[in-house]
Amino acid sequence: MDNGQGKRRPVDPMRHHRENGWDYKGRAIYHFTLPVEERYPLFGTLDGESAETAFVRLNPFGRRVCQMLCGLAQFYAGKGFALKVLAQKVMPDHVHLVILLQAS
């Protein structure tokens, strides 16, 4: 987390990031951003000559993460959960994931 001065401060591991009273088992859409520690480009690189031509070049690990995200719905269906991946994007140093959790 940015402290407003451009420096990152550690996240309190004891802080709960859940909304009180929210039914997390009900139908809802969730957006996750999963950053790599210290924003290390673990999944690939950002290439291109300009902002208009920029693209993400995934390395083998980044491609595997992408494949695993595509299989989330099937994996959780086998465990009795109904979800649908609405969008996903693997960036060099983080992952975006939007899922629809259908009522269980």
Biopython code that builds the backbone (N, CA, C, O; Angstrom):
import numpy as np
from Bio.PDB.StructureBuilder import StructureBuilder

atoms = [
    (1, "MET", "N", (0.836, -1.177, 0.000)),
    (1, "MET", "CA", (0.000, 0.000, 0.000)),
    (1, "MET", "C", (0.878, 1.236, 0.000)),
    (1, "MET", "O", (1.910, 1.274, 0.670)),
    (2, "ASP", "N", (0.471, 2.240, -0.748)),
    (2, "ASP", "CA", (1.209, 3.495, -0.822)),
    (2, "ASP", "C", (0.806, 4.371, 0.354)),
    (2, "ASP", "O", (-0.383, 4.520, 0.635)),
    (3, "ASN", "N", (1.765, 4.942, 1.034)),
    (3, "ASN", "CA", (1.475, 5.787, 2.197)),
    (3, "ASN", "C", (1.274, 7.249, 1.818)),
    (3, "ASN", "O", (1.227, 8.107, 2.699)),
    (4, "GLY", "N", (1.154, 7.550, 0.536)),
    (4, "GLY", "CA", (0.947, 8.912, 0.083)),
    (4, "GLY", "C", (2.242, 9.643, -0.223)),
    (4, "GLY", "O", (2.214, 10.728, -0.805)),
    (5, "GLN", "N", (3.365, 9.076, 0.156)),
    (5, "GLN", "CA", (4.661, 9.687, -0.099)),
    (5, "GLN", "C", (5.468, 8.861, -1.093)),
    (5, "GLN", "O", (6.681, 9.031, -1.216)),
    (6, "GLY", "N", (4.782, 7.964, -1.799)),
    (6, "GLY", "CA", (5.452, 7.151, -2.797)),
    (6, "GLY", "C", (6.181, 5.941, -2.226)),
    (6, "GLY", "O", (6.829, 5.199, -2.965)),
    (7, "LYS", "N", (6.079, 5.738, -0.919)),
    (7, "LYS", "CA", (6.729, 4.582, -0.295)),
    (7, "LYS", "C", (5.673, 3.573, 0.100)),
    (7, "LYS", "O", (4.598, 3.934, 0.580)),
    (8, "ARG", "N", (5.983, 2.329, -0.103)),
    (8, "ARG", "CA", (5.045, 1.266, 0.232)),
    (8, "ARG", "C", (5.198, 0.899, 1.701)),
    (8, "ARG", "O", (6.309, 0.820, 2.224)),
    (9, "ARG", "N", (4.060, 0.675, 2.357)),
    (9, "ARG", "CA", (4.103, 0.226, 3.738)),
    (9, "ARG", "C", (3.524, -1.176, 3.800)),
    (9, "ARG", "O", (2.656, -1.519, 2.997)),
    (10, "PRO", "N", (3.984, -1.987, 4.732)),
    (10, "PRO", "CA", (3.486, -3.364, 4.802)),
    (10, "PRO", "C", (2.007, -3.401, 5.179)),
    (10, "PRO", "O", (1.515, -2.546, 5.916)),
    (11, "VAL", "N", (1.320, -4.398, 4.665)),
    (11, "VAL", "CA", (-0.079, -4.611, 4.993)),
    (11, "VAL", "C", (-0.149, -5.371, 6.301)),
    (11, "VAL", "O", (0.594, -6.330, 6.507)),
    (12, "ASP", "N", (-1.037, -4.949, 7.183)),
    (12, "ASP", "CA", (-1.215, -5.615, 8.472)),
    (12, "ASP", "C", (-1.831, -6.987, 8.233)),
    (12, "ASP", "O", (-2.981, -7.068, 7.801)),
    (13, "PRO", "N", (-1.095, -8.081, 8.504)),
    (13, "PRO", "CA", (-1.636, -9.419, 8.241)),
    (13, "PRO", "C", (-2.806, -9.786, 9.147)),
    (13, "PRO", "O", (-3.543, -10.728, 8.856)),
    (14, "MET", "N", (-2.983, -9.052, 10.238)),
    (14, "MET", "CA", (-4.076, -9.348, 11.156)),
    (14, "MET", "C", (-5.377, -8.648, 10.747)),
    (14, "MET", "O", (-6.441, -8.948, 11.288)),
    (15, "ARG", "N", (-5.292, -7.723, 9.799)),
    (15, "ARG", "CA", (-6.479, -6.990, 9.362)),
    (15, "ARG", "C", (-7.313, -7.868, 8.443)),
    (15, "ARG", "O", (-6.795, -8.473, 7.504)),
    (16, "HIS", "N", (-8.588, -7.930, 8.718)),
    (16, "HIS", "CA", (-9.484, -8.727, 7.885)),
    (16, "HIS", "C", (-9.983, -7.864, 6.729)),
    (16, "HIS", "O", (-10.393, -6.721, 6.932)),
    (17, "HIS", "N", (-9.948, -8.409, 5.532)),
    (17, "HIS", "CA", (-10.357, -7.673, 4.339)),
    (17, "HIS", "C", (-11.734, -8.135, 3.883)),
    (17, "HIS", "O", (-12.013, -8.193, 2.685)),
    (18, "ARG", "N", (-12.577, -8.457, 4.830)),
    (18, "ARG", "CA", (-13.930, -8.879, 4.507)),
    (18, "ARG", "C", (-14.923, -7.848, 5.024)),
    (18, "ARG", "O", (-14.703, -7.216, 6.057)),
    (19, "GLU", "N", (-16.001, -7.692, 4.302)),
    (19, "GLU", "CA", (-17.056, -6.761, 4.695)),
    (19, "GLU", "C", (-17.972, -7.449, 5.703)),
    (19, "GLU", "O", (-18.471, -8.545, 5.449)),
    (20, "ASN", "N", (-18.189, -6.806, 6.838)),
    (20, "ASN", "CA", (-19.085, -7.366, 7.846)),
    (20, "ASN", "C", (-20.492, -7.484, 7.286)),
    (20, "ASN", "O", (-20.998, -6.557, 6.653)),
    (21, "GLY", "N", (-21.118, -8.622, 7.521)),
    (21, "GLY", "CA", (-22.489, -8.825, 7.086)),
    (21, "GLY", "C", (-22.659, -9.231, 5.637)),
    (21, "GLY", "O", (-23.787, -9.453, 5.197)),
    (22, "TRP", "N", (-21.572, -9.337, 4.875)),
    (22, "TRP", "CA", (-21.676, -9.700, 3.456)),
    (22, "TRP", "C", (-21.694, -11.215, 3.321)),
    (22, "TRP", "O", (-20.881, -11.907, 3.933)),
    (23, "ASP", "N", (-22.622, -11.731, 2.516)),
    (23, "ASP", "CA", (-22.722, -13.165, 2.283)),
    (23, "ASP", "C", (-21.793, -13.544, 1.137)),
    (23, "ASP", "O", (-22.151, -13.386, -0.030)),
    (24, "TYR", "N", (-20.628, -14.033, 1.456)),
    (24, "TYR", "CA", (-19.645, -14.384, 0.437)),
    (24, "TYR", "C", (-19.985, -15.667, -0.308)),
    (24, "TYR", "O", (-19.266, -16.052, -1.230)),
    (25, "LYS", "N", (-21.067, -16.332, 0.075)),
    (25, "LYS", "CA", (-21.481, -17.539, -0.633)),
    (25, "LYS", "C", (-22.581, -17.254, -1.648)),
    (25, "LYS", "O", (-22.974, -18.139, -2.409)),
    (26, "GLY", "N", (-23.074, -16.029, -1.660)),
    (26, "GLY", "CA", (-24.145, -15.665, -2.580)),
    (26, "GLY", "C", (-23.609, -15.247, -3.936)),
    (26, "GLY", "O", (-22.399, -15.153, -4.141)),
    (27, "ARG", "N", (-24.524, -14.999, -4.855)),
    (27, "ARG", "CA", (-24.179, -14.584, -6.221)),
    (27, "ARG", "C", (-23.580, -13.185, -6.181)),
    (27, "ARG", "O", (-24.192, -12.258, -5.650)),
    (28, "ALA", "N", (-22.380, -13.030, -6.743)),
    (28, "ALA", "CA", (-21.705, -11.738, -6.754)),
    (28, "ALA", "C", (-20.556, -11.773, -7.751)),
    (28, "ALA", "O", (-20.097, -12.841, -8.154)),
    (29, "ILE", "N", (-20.102, -10.591, -8.142)),
    (29, "ILE", "CA", (-18.935, -10.447, -9.009)),
    (29, "ILE", "C", (-17.791, -9.901, -8.166)),
    (29, "ILE", "O", (-17.964, -8.942, -7.413)),
    (30, "TYR", "N", (-16.632, -10.513, -8.296)),
    (30, "TYR", "CA", (-15.455, -10.110, -7.534)),
    (30, "TYR", "C", (-14.311, -9.768, -8.483)),
    (30, "TYR", "O", (-14.101, -10.446, -9.489)),
    (31, "HIS", "N", (-13.578, -8.712, -8.152)),
    (31, "HIS", "CA", (-12.384, -8.324, -8.904)),
    (31, "HIS", "C", (-11.194, -8.474, -7.972)),
    (31, "HIS", "O", (-11.163, -7.891, -6.888)),
    (32, "PHE", "N", (-10.223, -9.254, -8.397)),
    (32, "PHE", "CA", (-9.002, -9.475, -7.631)),
    (32, "PHE", "C", (-7.818, -8.879, -8.388)),
    (32, "PHE", "O", (-7.730, -9.002, -9.609)),
    (33, "THR", "N", (-6.930, -8.246, -7.673)),
    (33, "THR", "CA", (-5.634, -7.861, -8.202)),
    (33, "THR", "C", (-4.605, -8.510, -7.296)),
    (33, "THR", "O", (-4.562, -8.235, -6.096)),
    (34, "LEU", "N", (-3.789, -9.360, -7.861)),
    (34, "LEU", "CA", (-2.805, -10.128, -7.094)),
    (34, "LEU", "C", (-1.408, -9.678, -7.501)),
    (34, "LEU", "O", (-0.898, -10.123, -8.529)),
    (35, "PRO", "N", (-0.775, -8.802, -6.716)),
    (35, "PRO", "CA", (0.564, -8.317, -7.074)),
    (35, "PRO", "C", (1.661, -9.256, -6.601)),
    (35, "PRO", "O", (1.511, -9.961, -5.603)),
    (36, "VAL", "N", (2.747, -9.254, -7.325)),
    (36, "VAL", "CA", (3.951, -9.986, -6.927)),
    (36, "VAL", "C", (4.693, -9.116, -5.914)),
    (36, "VAL", "O", (4.704, -7.891, -6.031)),
    (37, "GLU", "N", (5.305, -9.745, -4.932)),
    (37, "GLU", "CA", (6.033, -8.996, -3.917)),
    (37, "GLU", "C", (7.057, -8.069, -4.557)),
    (37, "GLU", "O", (7.821, -8.477, -5.432)),
    (38, "GLU", "N", (7.061, -6.824, -4.114)),
    (38, "GLU", "CA", (7.948, -5.766, -4.598)),
    (38, "GLU", "C", (7.812, -5.536, -6.104)),
    (38, "GLU", "O", (8.712, -4.994, -6.745)),
    (39, "ARG", "N", (6.670, -5.957, -6.658)),
    (39, "ARG", "CA", (6.345, -5.761, -8.069)),
    (39, "ARG", "C", (7.410, -6.326, -9.018)),
    (39, "ARG", "O", (7.665, -5.774, -10.089)),
    (40, "TYR", "N", (8.013, -7.420, -8.605)),
    (40, "TYR", "CA", (9.008, -8.101, -9.441)),
    (40, "TYR", "C", (8.314, -8.662, -10.684)),
    (40, "TYR", "O", (7.255, -9.275, -10.550)),
    (41, "PRO", "N", (8.865, -8.478, -11.885)),
    (41, "PRO", "CA", (8.213, -8.966, -13.117)),
    (41, "PRO", "C", (8.352, -10.478, -13.277)),
    (41, "PRO", "O", (9.078, -10.955, -14.150)),
    (42, "LEU", "N", (7.661, -11.213, -12.441)),
    (42, "LEU", "CA", (7.754, -12.664, -12.375)),
    (42, "LEU", "C", (7.144, -13.367, -13.585)),
    (42, "LEU", "O", (7.588, -14.453, -13.959)),
    (43, "PHE", "N", (6.124, -12.753, -14.203)),
    (43, "PHE", "CA", (5.352, -13.433, -15.235)),
    (43, "PHE", "C", (5.759, -13.088, -16.661)),
    (43, "PHE", "O", (5.280, -13.722, -17.601)),
    (44, "GLY", "N", (6.632, -12.097, -16.847)),
    (44, "GLY", "CA", (7.036, -11.726, -18.198)),
    (44, "GLY", "C", (7.540, -10.299, -18.247)),
    (44, "GLY", "O", (8.009, -9.752, -17.249)),
    (45, "THR", "N", (7.434, -9.705, -19.429)),
    (45, "THR", "CA", (7.930, -8.343, -19.636)),
    (45, "THR", "C", (6.900, -7.522, -20.397)),
    (45, "THR", "O", (6.001, -8.066, -21.039)),
    (46, "LEU", "N", (7.045, -6.215, -20.315)),
    (46, "LEU", "CA", (6.233, -5.295, -21.097)),
    (46, "LEU", "C", (7.088, -4.847, -22.273)),
    (46, "LEU", "O", (8.152, -4.259, -22.076)),
    (47, "ASP", "N", (6.636, -5.118, -23.492)),
    (47, "ASP", "CA", (7.395, -4.800, -24.697)),
    (47, "ASP", "C", (6.617, -3.826, -25.574)),
    (47, "ASP", "O", (5.438, -3.560, -25.337)),
    (48, "GLY", "N", (7.281, -3.308, -26.571)),
    (48, "GLY", "CA", (6.663, -2.393, -27.525)),
    (48, "GLY", "C", (7.460, -1.112, -27.615)),
    (48, "GLY", "O", (8.233, -0.774, -26.719)),
    (49, "GLU", "N", (7.260, -0.409, -28.709)),
    (49, "GLU", "CA", (7.991, 0.828, -28.973)),
    (49, "GLU", "C", (7.378, 2.043, -28.290)),
    (49, "GLU", "O", (8.081, 3.016, -28.017)),
    (50, "SER", "N", (6.074, 2.002, -28.007)),
    (50, "SER", "CA", (5.389, 3.148, -27.416)),
    (50, "SER", "C", (4.192, 2.640, -26.618)),
    (50, "SER", "O", (3.917, 1.441, -26.592)),
    (51, "ALA", "N", (3.487, 3.557, -25.973)),
    (51, "ALA", "CA", (2.294, 3.179, -25.220)),
    (51, "ALA", "C", (1.232, 2.577, -26.144)),
    (51, "ALA", "O", (0.488, 1.685, -25.736)),
    (52, "GLU", "N", (1.163, 3.057, -27.370)),
    (52, "GLU", "CA", (0.169, 2.564, -28.318)),
    (52, "GLU", "C", (0.469, 1.147, -28.803)),
    (52, "GLU", "O", (-0.449, 0.400, -29.145)),
    (53, "THR", "N", (1.744, 0.776, -28.834)),
    (53, "THR", "CA", (2.108, -0.550, -29.338)),
    (53, "THR", "C", (2.556, -1.493, -28.216)),
    (53, "THR", "O", (3.034, -2.594, -28.488)),
    (54, "ALA", "N", (2.404, -1.068, -26.964)),
    (54, "ALA", "CA", (2.859, -1.885, -25.831)),
    (54, "ALA", "C", (2.040, -3.168, -25.714)),
    (54, "ALA", "O", (0.837, -3.183, -25.976)),
    (55, "PHE", "N", (2.714, -4.233, -25.317)),
    (55, "PHE", "CA", (2.054, -5.521, -25.081)),
    (55, "PHE", "C", (2.841, -6.294, -24.039)),
    (55, "PHE", "O", (4.020, -6.033, -23.796)),
    (56, "VAL", "N", (2.156, -7.252, -23.431)),
    (56, "VAL", "CA", (2.780, -8.097, -22.417)),
    (56, "VAL", "C", (3.305, -9.353, -23.103)),
    (56, "VAL", "O", (2.574, -10.044, -23.812)),
    (57, "ARG", "N", (4.577, -9.633, -22.879)),
    (57, "ARG", "CA", (5.179, -10.867, -23.382)),
    (57, "ARG", "C", (5.361, -11.788, -22.175)),
    (57, "ARG", "O", (6.270, -11.600, -21.367)),
    (58, "LEU", "N", (4.473, -12.795, -22.067)),
    (58, "LEU", "CA", (4.542, -13.709, -20.941)),
    (58, "LEU", "C", (5.686, -14.694, -21.097)),
    (58, "LEU", "O", (5.979, -15.153, -22.201)),
    (59, "ASN", "N", (6.327, -15.013, -19.988)),
    (59, "ASN", "CA", (7.334, -16.071, -19.986)),
    (59, "ASN", "C", (6.610, -17.394, -19.727)),
    (59, "ASN", "O", (5.396, -17.383, -19.525)),
    (60, "PRO", "N", (7.311, -18.533, -19.727)),
    (60, "PRO", "CA", (6.625, -19.816, -19.513)),
    (60, "PRO", "C", (5.812, -19.867, -18.212)),
    (60, "PRO", "O", (4.725, -20.445, -18.186)),
    (61, "PHE", "N", (6.324, -19.274, -17.152)),
    (61, "PHE", "CA", (5.588, -19.264, -15.892)),
    (61, "PHE", "C", (4.306, -18.429, -16.023)),
    (61, "PHE", "O", (3.251, -18.839, -15.539)),
    (62, "GLY", "N", (4.390, -17.281, -16.663)),
    (62, "GLY", "CA", (3.216, -16.442, -16.888)),
    (62, "GLY", "C", (2.169, -17.140, -17.735)),
    (62, "GLY", "O", (0.973, -17.019, -17.468)),
    (63, "ARG", "N", (2.610, -17.877, -18.765)),
    (63, "ARG", "CA", (1.668, -18.632, -19.600)),
    (63, "ARG", "C", (0.989, -19.725, -18.792)),
    (63, "ARG", "O", (-0.197, -19.990, -18.988)),
    (64, "ARG", "N", (1.723, -20.362, -17.889)),
    (64, "ARG", "CA", (1.141, -21.415, -17.039)),
    (64, "ARG", "C", (0.111, -20.825, -16.081)),
    (64, "ARG", "O", (-0.940, -21.427, -15.857)),
    (65, "VAL", "N", (0.398, -19.661, -15.516)),
    (65, "VAL", "CA", (-0.562, -18.987, -14.642)),
    (65, "VAL", "C", (-1.840, -18.684, -15.428)),
    (65, "VAL", "O", (-2.944, -18.884, -14.921)),
    (66, "CYS", "N", (-1.695, -18.211, -16.638)),
    (66, "CYS", "CA", (-2.834, -17.914, -17.501)),
    (66, "CYS", "C", (-3.669, -19.176, -17.742)),
    (66, "CYS", "O", (-4.897, -19.127, -17.664)),
    (67, "GLN", "N", (-3.023, -20.287, -18.030)),
    (67, "GLN", "CA", (-3.727, -21.558, -18.232)),
    (67, "GLN", "C", (-4.471, -21.985, -16.975)),
    (67, "GLN", "O", (-5.602, -22.466, -17.050)),
    (68, "MET", "N", (-3.837, -21.812, -15.822)),
    (68, "MET", "CA", (-4.469, -22.198, -14.567)),
    (68, "MET", "C", (-5.716, -21.349, -14.300)),
    (68, "MET", "O", (-6.727, -21.866, -13.825)),
    (69, "LEU", "N", (-5.647, -20.058, -14.602)),
    (69, "LEU", "CA", (-6.815, -19.199, -14.407)),
    (69, "LEU", "C", (-7.967, -19.629, -15.309)),
    (69, "LEU", "O", (-9.129, -19.582, -14.907)),
    (70, "CYS", "N", (-7.641, -20.046, -16.522)),
    (70, "CYS", "CA", (-8.680, -20.514, -17.445)),
    (70, "CYS", "C", (-9.375, -21.769, -16.927)),
    (70, "CYS", "O", (-10.528, -22.023, -17.275)),
    (71, "GLY", "N", (-8.697, -22.549, -16.108)),
    (71, "GLY", "CA", (-9.256, -23.779, -15.567)),
    (71, "GLY", "C", (-9.910, -23.642, -14.203)),
    (71, "GLY", "O", (-10.336, -24.642, -13.624)),
    (72, "LEU", "N", (-10.000, -22.414, -13.671)),
    (72, "LEU", "CA", (-10.576, -22.228, -12.336)),
    (72, "LEU", "C", (-12.008, -22.742, -12.226)),
    (72, "LEU", "O", (-12.340, -23.453, -11.278)),
    (73, "ALA", "N", (-12.857, -22.388, -13.189)),
    (73, "ALA", "CA", (-14.263, -22.784, -13.124)),
    (73, "ALA", "C", (-14.403, -24.296, -13.074)),
    (73, "ALA", "O", (-15.173, -24.825, -12.272)),
    (74, "GLN", "N", (-13.670, -24.985, -13.917)),
    (74, "GLN", "CA", (-13.745, -26.448, -13.943)),
    (74, "GLN", "C", (-13.200, -27.035, -12.646)),
    (74, "GLN", "O", (-13.773, -27.985, -12.112)),
    (75, "PHE", "N", (-12.111, -26.488, -12.135)),
    (75, "PHE", "CA", (-11.520, -26.980, -10.886)),
    (75, "PHE", "C", (-12.513, -26.862, -9.728)),
    (75, "PHE", "O", (-12.707, -27.814, -8.972)),
    (76, "TYR", "N", (-13.138, -25.693, -9.595)),
    (76, "TYR", "CA", (-14.068, -25.492, -8.490)),
    (76, "TYR", "C", (-15.406, -26.177, -8.708)),
    (76, "TYR", "O", (-16.095, -26.493, -7.738)),
    (77, "ALA", "N", (-15.794, -26.415, -9.959)),
    (77, "ALA", "CA", (-17.016, -27.177, -10.220)),
    (77, "ALA", "C", (-16.892, -28.573, -9.631)),
    (77, "ALA", "O", (-17.865, -29.117, -9.110)),
    (78, "GLY", "N", (-15.701, -29.156, -9.710)),
    (78, "GLY", "CA", (-15.456, -30.470, -9.126)),
    (78, "GLY", "C", (-15.522, -30.472, -7.610)),
    (78, "GLY", "O", (-15.589, -31.537, -6.995)),
    (79, "LYS", "N", (-15.503, -29.309, -7.005)),
    (79, "LYS", "CA", (-15.592, -29.181, -5.548)),
    (79, "LYS", "C", (-16.960, -28.663, -5.108)),
    (79, "LYS", "O", (-17.169, -28.370, -3.930)),
    (80, "GLY", "N", (-17.895, -28.551, -6.062)),
    (80, "GLY", "CA", (-19.250, -28.148, -5.733)),
    (80, "GLY", "C", (-19.523, -26.661, -5.781)),
    (80, "GLY", "O", (-20.569, -26.219, -5.305)),
    (81, "PHE", "N", (-18.610, -25.864, -6.345)),
    (81, "PHE", "CA", (-18.807, -24.419, -6.445)),
    (81, "PHE", "C", (-19.054, -24.041, -7.896)),
    (81, "PHE", "O", (-18.457, -24.611, -8.809)),
    (82, "ALA", "N", (-19.939, -23.074, -8.097)),
    (82, "ALA", "CA", (-20.239, -22.603, -9.445)),
    (82, "ALA", "C", (-19.679, -21.198, -9.610)),
    (82, "ALA", "O", (-20.166, -20.249, -8.994)),
    (83, "LEU", "N", (-18.663, -21.072, -10.436)),
    (83, "LEU", "CA", (-18.122, -19.751, -10.724)),
    (83, "LEU", "C", (-17.764, -19.681, -12.190)),
    (83, "LEU", "O", (-17.566, -20.695, -12.859)),
    (84, "LYS", "N", (-17.688, -18.452, -12.666)),
    (84, "LYS", "CA", (-17.342, -18.206, -14.062)),
    (84, "LYS", "C", (-16.281, -17.117, -14.100)),
    (84, "LYS", "O", (-16.435, -16.081, -13.454)),
    (85, "VAL", "N", (-15.208, -17.340, -14.849)),
    (85, "VAL", "CA", (-14.173, -16.326, -15.032)),
    (85, "VAL", "C", (-14.669, -15.370, -16.111)),
    (85, "VAL", "O", (-14.816, -15.749, -17.273)),
    (86, "LEU", "N", (-14.923, -14.132, -15.713)),
    (86, "LEU", "CA", (-15.421, -13.127, -16.657)),
    (86, "LEU", "C", (-14.289, -12.431, -17.397)),
    (86, "LEU", "O", (-14.429, -12.077, -18.568)),
    (87, "ALA", "N", (-13.171, -12.237, -16.711)),
    (87, "ALA", "CA", (-12.010, -11.583, -17.326)),
    (87, "ALA", "C", (-10.765, -11.954, -16.536)),
    (87, "ALA", "O", (-10.810, -12.183, -15.327)),
    (88, "GLN", "N", (-9.673, -12.004, -17.247)),
    (88, "GLN", "CA", (-8.388, -12.246, -16.607)),
    (88, "GLN", "C", (-7.300, -11.568, -17.429)),
    (88, "GLN", "O", (-7.406, -11.454, -18.650)),
    (89, "LYS", "N", (-6.262, -11.125, -16.747)),
    (89, "LYS", "CA", (-5.116, -10.548, -17.444)),
    (89, "LYS", "C", (-3.893, -10.771, -16.583)),
    (89, "LYS", "O", (-3.839, -10.346, -15.429)),
    (90, "VAL", "N", (-2.920, -11.437, -17.155)),
    (90, "VAL", "CA", (-1.646, -11.654, -16.473)),
    (90, "VAL", "C", (-0.688, -10.579, -16.972)),
    (90, "VAL", "O", (-0.369, -10.516, -18.159)),
    (91, "MET", "N", (-0.240, -9.745, -16.057)),
    (91, "MET", "CA", (0.705, -8.674, -16.346)),
    (91, "MET", "C", (2.082, -9.126, -15.858)),
    (91, "MET", "O", (2.170, -10.136, -15.161)),
    (92, "PRO", "N", (3.144, -8.422, -16.196)),
    (92, "PRO", "CA", (4.473, -8.871, -15.760)),
    (92, "PRO", "C", (4.614, -8.999, -14.236)),
    (92, "PRO", "O", (5.309, -9.891, -13.748)),
    (93, "ASP", "N", (3.954, -8.106, -13.488)),
    (93, "ASP", "CA", (4.163, -8.112, -12.035)),
    (93, "ASP", "C", (2.872, -8.235, -11.225)),
    (93, "ASP", "O", (2.896, -8.058, -10.007)),
    (94, "HIS", "N", (1.752, -8.534, -11.874)),
    (94, "HIS", "CA", (0.500, -8.737, -11.160)),
    (94, "HIS", "C", (-0.509, -9.436, -12.064)),
    (94, "HIS", "O", (-0.313, -9.560, -13.273)),
    (95, "VAL", "N", (-1.594, -9.888, -11.441)),
    (95, "VAL", "CA", (-2.659, -10.585, -12.157)),
    (95, "VAL", "C", (-3.988, -9.915, -11.816)),
    (95, "VAL", "O", (-4.246, -9.589, -10.657)),
    (96, "HIS", "N", (-4.832, -9.711, -12.832)),
    (96, "HIS", "CA", (-6.199, -9.234, -12.628)),
    (96, "HIS", "C", (-7.138, -10.398, -12.922)),
    (96, "HIS", "O", (-6.941, -11.149, -13.877)),
    (97, "LEU", "N", (-8.155, -10.532, -12.089)),
    (97, "LEU", "CA", (-9.123, -11.616, -12.262)),
    (97, "LEU", "C", (-10.488, -11.092, -11.850)),
    (97, "LEU", "O", (-10.642, -10.524, -10.769)),
    (98, "VAL", "N", (-11.484, -11.286, -12.720)),
    (98, "VAL", "CA", (-12.858, -10.953, -12.408)),
    (98, "VAL", "C", (-13.657, -12.239, -12.518)),
    (98, "VAL", "O", (-13.675, -12.889, -13.563)),
    (99, "ILE", "N", (-14.319, -12.598, -11.421)),
    (99, "ILE", "CA", (-15.125, -13.834, -11.436)),
    (99, "ILE", "C", (-16.544, -13.539, -11.022)),
    (99, "ILE", "O", (-16.811, -12.600, -10.273)),
    (100, "LEU", "N", (-17.451, -14.354, -11.520)),
    (100, "LEU", "CA", (-18.850, -14.346, -11.095)),
    (100, "LEU", "C", (-19.019, -15.584, -10.235)),
    (100, "LEU", "O", (-18.851, -16.710, -10.704)),
    (101, "LEU", "N", (-19.351, -15.366, -8.981)),
    (101, "LEU", "CA", (-19.647, -16.474, -8.084)),
    (101, "LEU", "C", (-21.151, -16.639, -8.090)),
    (101, "LEU", "O", (-21.894, -15.751, -7.671)),
    (102, "GLN", "N", (-21.585, -17.792, -8.573)),
    (102, "GLN", "CA", (-23.016, -18.057, -8.628)),
    (102, "GLN", "C", (-23.435, -18.698, -7.315)),
    (102, "GLN", "O", (-22.627, -19.353, -6.658)),
    (103, "ALA", "N", (-24.680, -18.515, -6.932)),
    (103, "ALA", "CA", (-25.158, -19.030, -5.642)),
    (103, "ALA", "C", (-24.859, -20.519, -5.526)),
    (103, "ALA", "O", (-25.092, -21.292, -6.455)),
    (104, "SER", "N", (-24.338, -20.902, -4.361)),
    (104, "SER", "CA", (-24.008, -22.322, -4.155)),
    (104, "SER", "C", (-25.118, -23.047, -3.450)),
    (104, "SER", "O", (-25.009, -24.246, -3.197)),
]
sb = StructureBuilder()
sb.init_structure("model")
sb.init_model(0)
sb.init_chain("A")
sb.init_seg("    ")
for serial, (resi, resn, name, xyz) in enumerate(atoms, 1):
    if name == "N":
        sb.init_residue(resn, " ", resi, " ")
    sb.init_atom(name, np.array(xyz, "f"), 0.0, 1.0, " ", f" {name:<3s}", serial, name[0])
structure = sb.get_structure()
